[in-house]
Amino acid sequence: MTVTEQMTEAQDRVLSTMEAAQGRMIEMNQRMAEALTGAVPKDSRFELPSLPSIPGIDEMPKPEVIIDRYFDFTTRIVEANRAFYKEMVGAWVPAAAEEAKPAPRAKKATESTKAAKARKSTKARKSTKAAK
């Protein structure tokens, strides 16, 4: 199994675990809401206290709208971060590839190299003279 396949498998397990936990949380909240709603009969003398009015509450968006806006914004942030990190990697990958290439060696003329060249040129001159 490749590293990418292992990563995908781990991500799938995390997502599955999260979804299962969320399902249990929703079920628990539904049961609580049903239990509390039915706890006080409508014809009872017991009345729940009224909540104070909050100024501007009528102009607030519905919770579903707030949730959608939050996740739309979060998606935009994730997309911007994905593009940013790809550009960061792109900035370094070519440099890393160049760094991995062996640098061209500068030829240093050592004494033995100079001597060998001198011998060759002397031999070449002698053979040219002999040929004439």
C-alpha positions as CSV (number, residue, x, y, z in Angstrom):
1,M,0.0,0.0,0.0
2,T,1.4,3.4,-1.0
3,V,1.8,6.3,1.4
4,T,-1.0,8.1,-0.5
5,E,-3.3,5.2,-0.1
6,Q,-2.5,4.9,3.6
7,M,-3.2,8.7,4.0
8,T,-6.6,8.3,2.2
9,E,-7.5,5.3,4.4
10,A,-6.7,7.1,7.6
11,Q,-8.7,10.2,6.4
12,D,-11.7,8.0,5.6
13,R,-11.5,6.4,9.1
14,V,-11.4,9.8,10.8
15,L,-14.3,11.1,8.7
16,S,-16.4,8.0,9.3
17,T,-15.7,8.2,13.1
18,M,-16.7,11.9,13.1
19,E,-19.9,11.3,11.1
20,A,-20.9,8.5,13.5
21,A,-20.3,10.8,16.5
22,Q,-22.3,13.5,14.9
23,G,-25.2,11.1,14.3
24,R,-25.2,10.1,17.9
25,M,-25.2,13.8,19.0
26,I,-28.1,14.6,16.7
27,E,-30.1,11.6,18.1
28,M,-29.4,12.6,21.7
29,N,-30.5,16.2,21.0
30,Q,-33.7,15.1,19.3
31,R,-34.6,12.9,22.2
32,M,-33.8,15.7,24.7
33,A,-35.9,18.2,22.7
34,E,-38.8,15.7,22.6
35,A,-38.5,15.0,26.3
36,L,-38.4,18.7,27.3
37,T,-41.2,19.6,24.9
38,G,-43.5,17.0,26.4
39,A,-42.4,17.5,30.0
40,V,-44.8,20.4,30.6
41,P,-48.4,19.8,29.5
42,K,-49.9,22.7,27.5
43,D,-52.8,22.9,29.9
44,S,-50.6,23.0,33.0
45,R,-50.6,25.9,35.4
46,F,-46.8,25.8,35.3
47,E,-45.5,28.5,32.9
48,L,-42.0,28.8,31.7
49,P,-40.5,32.3,32.4
50,S,-40.5,34.6,29.4
51,L,-37.1,35.5,28.1
52,P,-36.1,39.1,27.9
53,S,-36.3,40.7,24.4
54,I,-33.0,41.3,22.7
55,P,-32.9,44.4,20.7
56,G,-32.4,43.7,17.0
57,I,-33.1,40.0,17.3
58,D,-35.8,40.2,14.6
59,E,-33.3,41.4,12.1
60,M,-30.9,38.6,12.7
61,P,-30.6,36.0,10.0
62,K,-32.0,32.5,10.6
63,P,-29.5,30.0,12.1
64,E,-29.4,28.0,8.8
65,V,-28.3,31.2,6.9
66,I,-25.5,31.8,9.5
67,I,-24.3,28.2,9.2
68,D,-24.3,28.3,5.4
69,R,-22.3,31.6,5.5
70,Y,-19.8,30.2,7.9
71,F,-19.1,27.1,5.9
72,D,-19.0,29.0,2.6
73,F,-16.4,31.3,4.1
74,T,-14.5,28.4,5.5
75,T,-14.5,26.7,2.1
76,R,-13.1,29.9,0.5
77,I,-10.3,30.0,3.2
78,V,-9.4,26.3,2.6
79,E,-9.3,26.9,-1.2
80,A,-7.1,30.0,-0.7
81,N,-4.8,28.1,1.6
82,R,-4.5,25.2,-0.9
83,A,-3.5,27.6,-3.7
84,F,-1.0,29.3,-1.3
85,Y,0.7,26.1,-0.3
86,K,0.9,24.8,-3.9
87,E,2.6,28.1,-4.9
88,M,5.0,27.8,-1.9
89,V,5.9,24.2,-2.9
90,G,6.3,25.4,-6.5
91,A,8.7,28.1,-5.4
92,W,11.0,25.6,-3.8
93,V,10.7,22.5,-5.9
94,P,12.5,23.9,-8.9
95,A,15.3,25.2,-6.6
96,A,15.5,21.8,-4.9
97,A,15.7,20.0,-8.3
98,E,18.5,22.4,-9.4
99,E,20.3,21.8,-6.1
100,A,20.1,18.1,-6.6
101,K,21.9,18.2,-10.0
102,P,25.7,17.9,-9.7
103,A,27.3,21.2,-10.2
104,P,29.6,21.5,-13.2
105,R,33.1,21.1,-12.0
106,A,35.5,23.9,-12.8
107,K,38.6,22.4,-14.2
108,K,41.6,23.4,-12.2
109,A,44.9,23.4,-14.0
110,T,47.2,21.5,-11.6
111,E,50.9,21.2,-12.1
112,S,50.6,17.7,-13.5
113,T,47.9,18.8,-16.0
114,K,50.1,21.7,-17.1
115,A,53.1,19.4,-17.5
116,A,51.0,16.8,-19.5
117,K,49.7,19.6,-21.8
118,A,53.3,20.9,-22.3
119,R,54.6,17.4,-23.2
120,K,51.7,16.9,-25.7
121,S,52.4,20.3,-27.4
122,T,56.1,19.6,-27.5
123,K,55.5,16.2,-29.1
124,A,53.0,17.8,-31.6
125,R,55.6,20.4,-32.5
126,K,58.3,17.7,-32.9
127,S,56.1,15.5,-35.1
128,T,55.2,18.6,-37.2
129,K,58.9,19.4,-37.7
130,A,59.7,15.8,-38.5
131,A,57.0,15.7,-41.1
132,K,58.3,18.7,-42.9
